[in-house]
Structure formats: C-alpha cells, structure tokens
Amino acid sequence: MNRLNQITILILMIMTFLNVYLFAEQPETPEQKAERLQWFQDAKLGIFIHWGIYAVNGIDESWSFFNGYITYDDYMKQLNNFTAKNYDPKAWVKLIKESGAQYAVLTSKHHDGVALWDSKYGDLNVVNKTPVGKDLIQPLVKSLRKNDLKVGLYYSLLDWSHMDYPNHLRNKKRYENDSLRWANFVKFNLGQIEEISKKYNPDLVWFDGDWEQSAERWKAKEIREMLLNKNPNVIINSRLQGYGDYATPEQGLPVTRPKSLWWELCMTMNDSWGFQHNDHNYKTPNQVIRILVDCIGMGGNLLLDIGPKADGTIPKEQVQILKELGRWTQKHKEAIYGTRAGIPKDHFYGATALSKNREILYLYLPHKPNGSVVLKGIKNQINRIWIVGNGTKLAWDIKMKAYWSSVPGLIYIDVPEKVLDEQVTVIAVLLKGPIELYREDVQKIESN
C-alpha cells in the first residue's frame, strides 16, 4: 500500500469518527434537563381530568371489571350511553385557567383501552363505539393552547381490553408466554403513542400502568426516544420504568421532601378519580389549598383531579372548589409560580417557599396566629415584611440577639387579624441578599 493510499484511508477513518461523534445523539446534560423542565417546575398547579365511559355508571375506572366488581361485558355496555352531549372544552379551559392551574392532563386512554380519539389502531374508541362519534381530545388541546396552558395527555401502557395483552382480569390471563402476541401488542401500543404524539404534540405525557411489565418489554427506551424525537421539549412522568423525568407520588402527601428535584402529587378532590355519583367525601377548599402549599414548600407541584360526568359537565362541588382555589391563587400568585422549595421547618412552624433568587422568603399561615409568628435562624438582615396580595407592611421585632454571639435572634412578626386571608395567609420577608441559615449547634458564651 503506497503512502497516498494510507493517507486517504486515515482521512476516511477520521471523517467517519467525526461523523459518528458529531451526529450521534448526545446524552442530555443536567443543565439541559433543567431547562426542559423549567416550565413544569415553575407551574406548581395542574389539573388532572379523568374522563371516560366509567362516568356513565359512576364506577371505578377500569378497576371495577379487573377486580371483579362488575363483569367486563357489563362494564363495556357503558359505551352505549357515553354521549358527551354537553361537553364544552372552552368552558372547561376557562375554569381550569380560573383555578390558577398552568397545565392540564387528560386521560386519552385508561386501562380499559377506550381511546378518546379516532385511533387507526383498533376500533375501541369513542368515535367508533359510542354516540360521541368524534375526537374529544383535539378541541380541548386547541383551547388549552389558545389560553397559554400546557397540554398533558395521560396514556395507559397496559390495555386490559386488547386481545394480545396478556392480562385481562385479576384472576384471568389470556396467556403466559406468547412472543408473537406480545409483539403484536407492542406494535399496537407504540402505534397509539406515536399517534397522540403526532396528532396533539403534548407538552407532557403522563404514563400509567408500567408496573405490569419490564422496561425492556414495554420498549420504554424506544418510547422515550420516539417522543423526544418528535418534540425535544416534551416532559415524561416517572411511570415509564425508569425512563421518565419526574416523580409522581399519588394520593399520599409526602411528609419529607422527595429526593427528585422535580415531582408532582396527583390527588383526587374526593376519593375517586372519575365521576362517581355516591362519592361526596370532598375535601374543602381550605384542605386543597393547604395541600398545595405543602407541595410548593417542598418544591413540587399539585396535579388536582376532576372527574366530568358522562355528558361532559363538571360536578358543581368540583367547580366550587376550583373557583375558591382560583381566588386564592390569583391573590397569592407571587408566592406560588416560579418559587422554589422553602427552608427546613426548624426555622418556621409551617410551610415556606423561596423566590428564585432566594432573597424573598414566603411564610404560609393556615391558622389565625395566637400572637406574633416566629422566624428562627435567619442570618440575613431583613429589609421589609408584607402581606402578599394585600400589600400591608408588617412590623417585626428581634429578641435574644446577643452582641457577642453569632446565633441569630428570634424574629417576631406581628400579623393583625384584619389582614388574614380566609384560607391561608402568606407573608413575604424581603432579605438583604440570598437567604443564609444558621444550622450550627449553639455554643456557650465566647466573650462578654
């Protein structure tokens, strides 16, 4: 081989290497992920919408037949009476926006396999099998975007109705090991996920049901890549067997701050996800707001659920809760959106949050204080304290600040009864510089 050929081969090898390196998909850096999830971290409040044929009889969505409370055939008879005749997506979005939510997540398909759009993968959808006869997702997506709200779509990975899915009922399987049938189901599943991605381009995809199969069997890695290839900014919840972006605790409010920087508590207003006639155990607006405050204080979001009726109307109890929630969020928006997790509860008896620059500390008061409220262990000088949404400046006094000690004094803040909010009062403390906390052990006298 002559010298010229050697050089040519070397150049080709270098070009091949550069091509592979430059055009191969590079891992997302922590900074890139933080940028992609920034709107989600800033949002704090979203609305979950569980809507499907289960609203006809007002029974558990999908689980009612899976657990044997009702036969599968009787469950599916609800298809005949799912009308959505009073469905008004614009009215839904108006209410969602009024609540203060920044995004909404609609169940595009629950575990029962009934799709709310005209899917070309199978015919078990509201267009082909119910009196609705039309796509229910598209008008809601358009209205959400028109109102500058982010679009989220829930999708169940498992499908207890699909003939090639192994599980059907809790005590009945279609098969144990059948690679051909499983391959058929995976093709169907990937097809539907790609369909909703292309048709609606959601900002967030909320998966569910991943517990029944492994990441490899679901093809979770391929699902994630497919969604991000379509929309590099899409966010995926944690229920994709390790291939999601944020944690999703359900119903149980975390007692300690979750380890994940991004997380979201999904919670019902009563005890049911979908509409149920007999479930009147609604949380009060005060309880909902206090749960939201706890989420904010731990740096997370609240995804609050509503369950519309089969005709598309939202129960009046849910409307009332959303309206009062909206009154409170509108008044206190500066202490909600874009905030970050607050300080340890050793420093204040209640939830707190911080502004992005960490120079404003927000204190949430769910009760009428018996005297001054106390703030401990703050090293910073305080510039000003006021009531959020009211503007009233508050007086404060510092006790137990010895000149010879580095331990900060106790800050007593006077809160007149006339400035209290009927649900949760919020106090803003403007600090000189980013917050600094005293976390050391208190020492004995050093000099006097």
C-alpha positions in Angstrom: 0.0 0.0 0.0 1.6 3.3 -1.0 1.8 6.4 1.1 -1.1 8.2 -0.7 -3.5 5.3 -0.1 -2.5 5.2 3.6 -3.2 8.9 4.0 -6.5 8.6 2.1 -7.6 5.7 4.4 -6.6 7.7 7.5 -8.6 10.7 6.4 -11.6 8.5 5.8 -11.3 6.9 9.2 -11.1 10.4 10.8 -14.1 11.6 8.9 -16.1 8.5 9.9 -15.2 9.0 13.5 -16.2 12.7 13.5 -19.4 11.9 11.7 -20.4 9.3 14.3 -19.3 11.6 17.2 -20.9 14.8 15.9 -24.2 13.4 14.7 -24.8 10.7 17.3 -27.4 11.6 19.9 -25.5 13.0 22.9 -26.7 12.4 26.4 -28.8 15.2 27.9 -26.8 17.2 30.4 -28.3 18.2 33.8 -28.4 21.8 32.7 -30.3 20.8 29.5 -32.8 18.8 31.5 -33.3 21.6 34.0 -34.1 24.0 31.1 -36.5 21.5 29.5 -38.4 21.1 32.8 -38.3 24.7 33.9 -41.9 25.5 33.0 -43.0 22.4 34.9 -41.0 23.4 38.0 -42.5 26.9 37.8 -46.1 25.8 37.3 -46.9 24.4 40.7 -50.5 23.6 39.9 -52.1 21.4 37.2 -55.5 19.8 36.7 -55.9 16.1 36.1 -59.0 15.1 34.1 -60.3 11.5 34.4 -63.0 11.2 31.8 -64.2 8.0 30.1 -67.1 5.6 29.8 -66.8 4.7 33.6 -68.6 8.0 34.3 -71.8 6.5 32.8 -72.5 4.2 35.8 -70.2 6.2 38.1 -67.9 3.3 38.9 -64.2 2.8 39.3 -62.4 3.4 36.0 -61.2 0.1 34.6 -60.5 -1.4 38.0 -64.2 -2.2 38.5 -64.1 -5.0 36.0 -60.5 -6.0 36.6 -61.2 -6.6 40.3 -64.5 -8.4 39.6 -66.9 -5.8 41.0 -68.7 -5.9 37.6 -68.4 -8.2 34.6 -66.3 -7.0 31.7 -69.3 -7.2 29.4 -71.4 -5.0 31.7 -68.6 -2.5 32.0 -68.4 -2.2 28.3 -72.2 -1.6 28.0 -71.4 1.9 29.2 -70.1 2.6 25.7 -73.7 2.9 24.6 -74.5 5.8 26.9 -71.3 7.8 26.8 -72.7 10.9 25.0 -70.5 13.9 25.9 -73.6 15.9 24.6 -72.8 18.8 26.9 -69.1 18.7 26.5 -67.8 22.3 26.3 -64.0 22.3 26.1 -63.8 26.1 26.2 -65.8 26.2 29.4 -63.5 23.5 30.9 -60.4 25.5 30.0 -61.9 28.7 31.3 -62.5 27.0 34.7 -59.0 25.4 34.6 -57.4 28.8 33.9 -59.5 30.4 36.6 -58.3 27.9 39.2 -54.7 29.1 38.6 -53.5 25.9 37.0 -50.8 26.2 34.4 -51.4 22.9 32.7 -53.9 20.1 32.3 -53.6 16.4 31.8 -56.5 14.5 30.1 -56.8 10.7 30.2 -56.5 9.9 26.5 -56.9 6.2 27.3 -57.3 4.4 30.6 -56.6 0.7 31.4 -59.9 -0.2 29.8 -58.5 0.5 26.4 -61.2 3.0 25.3 -59.4 5.8 23.4 -60.9 9.4 23.4 -59.7 9.9 19.8 -60.2 8.3 16.4 -57.3 5.8 16.6 -56.4 3.8 13.5 -55.0 1.2 15.8 -58.1 -0.9 16.6 -61.7 0.4 16.9 -62.2 0.7 20.6 -62.6 4.4 20.8 -65.3 7.0 21.3 -65.6 7.7 17.6 -66.4 4.2 16.6 -68.0 2.7 19.7 -70.0 5.5 21.4 -72.7 8.0 20.5 -70.0 10.7 20.7 -68.7 10.0 17.2 -65.9 12.5 17.3 -62.4 13.2 18.6 -62.7 14.6 22.2 -59.1 15.5 22.7 -58.4 17.9 19.8 -60.8 20.7 20.8 -59.5 20.6 24.4 -55.9 20.8 23.2 -56.7 23.8 21.0 -58.5 25.6 23.8 -55.7 25.0 26.3 -53.1 26.3 23.8 -55.2 29.3 23.0 -55.2 30.1 26.7 -51.4 29.6 27.1 -51.8 26.5 29.2 -49.5 23.5 28.7 -51.1 20.3 27.3 -50.7 17.0 29.1 -52.0 13.6 27.9 -52.3 10.5 30.1 -51.8 7.2 28.4 -52.1 3.7 29.9 -49.3 1.4 28.8 -51.3 -1.6 29.8 -54.6 -2.4 28.0 -56.9 -5.0 29.6 -59.2 -5.0 26.6 -56.6 -5.7 23.9 -56.7 -9.4 22.8 -52.9 -9.6 22.6 -52.3 -8.1 26.0 -51.5 -11.0 28.5 -53.6 -9.7 31.5 -57.4 -9.4 31.3 -58.8 -9.8 34.8 -57.1 -10.1 38.2 -57.8 -13.8 38.2 -57.7 -14.4 34.5 -54.9 -14.2 32.0 -55.1 -14.5 28.2 -51.7 -16.2 28.0 -48.4 -16.6 29.9 -45.8 -16.7 27.2 -46.6 -15.9 23.6 -43.9 -13.8 21.9 -45.9 -13.3 18.7 -49.0 -12.0 20.5 -46.8 -9.8 22.7 -45.0 -8.4 19.6 -48.4 -7.6 18.1 -49.4 -5.7 21.3 -46.2 -3.7 21.4 -46.7 -2.7 17.8 -50.2 -1.5 18.7 -49.0 0.3 21.8 -46.2 2.1 20.0 -48.5 3.0 17.2 -51.0 4.7 19.6 -48.3 6.5 21.5 -46.9 7.8 18.2 -50.4 8.7 17.1 -51.1 11.0 20.1 -47.6 12.5 19.8 -48.1 13.4 16.2 -51.8 14.5 16.4 -51.6 16.6 19.6 -47.9 17.3 20.2 -48.4 17.3 24.0 -46.0 19.2 26.3 -46.3 16.4 28.8 -47.0 12.7 28.5 -48.3 11.1 31.7 -47.9 7.3 31.5 -49.5 4.8 33.8 -49.7 1.0 34.3 -46.0 0.4 33.8 -45.9 -2.0 36.8 -47.2 -5.0 34.9 -44.2 -5.3 32.5 -40.5 -4.5 32.5 -38.9 -1.6 30.7 -37.5 -3.9 28.1 -40.9 -5.5 27.3 -42.6 -2.1 27.1 -39.7 -0.8 25.0 -39.6 2.1 27.4 -36.3 3.4 26.0 -37.7 3.4 22.4 -40.9 5.2 23.6 -38.9 7.9 25.3 -36.7 8.4 22.2 -39.7 8.4 19.9 -41.4 11.2 21.9 -38.3 13.3 22.2 -37.5 13.0 18.5 -41.0 14.3 17.8 -40.7 17.1 20.4 -37.4 17.6 22.1 -39.1 19.6 24.8 -41.7 17.1 25.9 -41.7 16.0 29.5 -42.4 12.5 30.6 -43.6 11.4 34.1 -41.9 8.7 36.1 -44.2 5.8 35.2 -42.1 4.5 32.3 -40.0 2.0 34.2 -37.1 4.4 34.8 -37.3 6.4 31.6 -39.3 9.4 32.9 -38.3 12.8 34.1 -40.1 13.4 37.4 -41.6 11.6 40.4 -45.3 11.1 40.8 -46.5 10.3 44.3 -50.2 9.5 44.3 -52.8 10.5 46.9 -50.4 10.5 49.8 -48.9 13.9 50.5 -45.1 13.5 51.1 -44.1 14.1 54.7 -40.5 14.8 53.8 -39.3 16.4 50.6 -38.9 13.9 47.8 -35.4 13.2 46.6 -36.3 14.1 43.0 -35.8 17.8 42.1 -39.0 17.6 40.0 -42.1 15.9 41.4 -45.9 16.2 41.3 -48.5 14.9 43.8 -51.6 13.6 41.9 -54.7 13.8 44.1 -58.4 13.5 43.9 -60.9 16.1 45.2 -63.0 13.3 46.8 -62.0 9.6 46.9 -62.5 8.9 43.2 -60.6 9.7 40.0 -63.6 9.5 37.7 -67.1 10.8 38.4 -69.0 8.7 41.0 -72.5 9.5 42.0 -72.1 8.3 45.6 -68.8 9.8 46.4 -69.5 13.0 48.3 -66.4 12.9 50.5 -64.9 16.1 49.0 -62.0 17.9 50.5 -62.8 21.5 51.5 -61.1 24.4 49.5 -59.1 25.1 52.6 -57.7 21.5 52.7 -56.9 21.6 49.0 -55.1 24.9 49.4 -53.1 23.7 52.4 -52.0 20.6 50.5 -51.0 22.8 47.5 -49.0 24.9 50.0 -47.2 21.9 51.3 -46.3 20.8 47.7 -45.0 24.3 47.0 -43.0 24.3 50.2 -41.3 21.1 49.2 -40.6 22.3 45.7 -43.2 20.2 44.0 -46.5 20.5 42.0 -50.1 19.5 42.8 -52.0 17.8 40.0 -55.6 18.1 41.2 -58.1 15.8 39.7 -61.6 16.5 38.3 -64.0 13.8 37.0 -66.5 15.1 34.5 -69.9 13.3 34.1 -70.6 11.2 31.0 -72.4 14.2 29.3 -69.3 16.3 29.7 -70.4 18.6 32.6 -68.3 19.1 35.7 -69.9 18.4 39.0 -70.8 21.5 40.9 -68.8 20.5 44.0 -65.7 20.4 41.8 -66.5 23.7 40.2 -66.8 25.4 43.6 -63.5 24.0 44.8 -61.7 25.2 41.6 -63.3 28.7 41.9 -62.2 29.2 45.5 -58.8 27.8 44.7 -58.6 30.3 41.9 -59.4 33.2 44.2 -56.6 32.2 46.4 -54.0 31.6 43.7 -54.8 34.8 41.9 -54.3 36.8 45.2 -51.0 35.0 46.1 -49.5 34.3 42.6 -46.2 35.9 43.5 -45.8 33.3 46.3 -46.7 30.4 44.1 -45.4 30.4 40.5 -41.7 30.2 39.9 -40.9 29.7 43.6 -38.5 27.1 44.9 -38.6 24.8 48.0 -38.5 26.6 51.3 -36.4 26.3 54.4 -36.4 23.5 56.9 -39.3 23.5 59.4 -36.9 24.0 62.3 -36.9 27.7 61.3 -40.7 28.3 61.0 -43.7 26.3 62.2 -45.3 25.9 58.8 -44.7 25.7 55.0 -42.3 28.2 53.4 -41.1 28.9 49.9 -38.3 31.0 48.3 -38.2 33.3 45.3 -35.8 32.1 42.5 -33.1 34.5 43.7 -33.6 33.3 47.2 -34.0 36.8 48.5 -37.7 36.6 49.4 -38.9 34.1 52.0 -42.6 33.3 51.9 -44.4 32.1 55.0 -47.7 30.3 54.8 -50.1 30.7 57.7 -53.0 28.2 57.7 -54.3 29.4 61.1 -55.1 32.5 62.9 -51.9 33.1 64.9 -52.1 33.4 68.7 -49.7 36.4 69.0 -46.7 37.1 66.8 -45.4 34.4 64.4 -41.8 33.4 64.9 -38.9 33.0 62.4 -35.7 31.5 63.7 -32.1 31.1 62.5 -32.1 33.7 59.7 -28.6 35.3 59.4 -29.7 37.9 56.9 -30.7 41.5 57.6 -34.4 42.0 56.9 -35.4 44.8 54.6 -39.2 44.6 54.6 -42.1 42.3 55.5 -45.6 42.5 54.0 -48.8 40.5 53.4 -48.9 39.0 49.9 -51.9 40.1 47.9 -52.7 42.8 50.4 -49.5 44.9 50.5 -49.8 45.7 54.2 -46.4 46.2 55.7 -45.8 44.3 58.9 -43.8 45.3 62.0 -41.2 42.9 63.4 -39.1 42.7 66.5 -35.9 40.7 67.2 -35.3 39.1 70.6 -32.4 37.1 72.0 -29.8 38.5 69.8 -26.7 38.8 71.9 -24.0 41.1 70.6 -21.3 38.5 71.5 -23.0 35.6 69.7 -23.2 34.6 66.1 -26.6 32.9 66.7 -29.4 34.9 65.0 -32.1 36.3 67.2 -35.8 35.2 67.1 -37.8 37.3 64.7 -41.3 38.1 65.9 -43.7 39.3 63.2 -47.0 41.0 64.2 -49.9 39.9 62.0 -53.1 41.9 62.5 -56.3 39.9 62.3 -57.7 42.2 59.7 -55.1 41.2 57.1 -55.7 37.4 57.4 -56.9 35.5 54.4 -59.9 33.3 55.0 -58.0 30.2 53.8 -54.2 30.6 54.1 -52.4 33.9 54.7 -49.0 34.5 53.1 -46.2 36.7 54.4 -43.3 37.9 52.3 -39.9 38.6 54.0 -37.5 40.5 51.9 -33.9 39.7 52.9 -30.7 41.5 52.2 -29.1 39.0 49.8 -29.8 35.3 49.3 -31.0 33.6 52.4 -28.4 32.3 54.9 -29.5 29.9 57.6 -27.8 29.3 61.0 -27.6 25.5 61.3 -24.8 25.1 63.8 -25.0 24.0 67.4 -25.5 26.9 69.8 -22.3 27.4 71.7 -21.6 28.7 75.2 -20.6 32.3 75.9 -17.4 33.2 73.9 -16.9 36.7 75.4 -18.8 39.2 77.3 
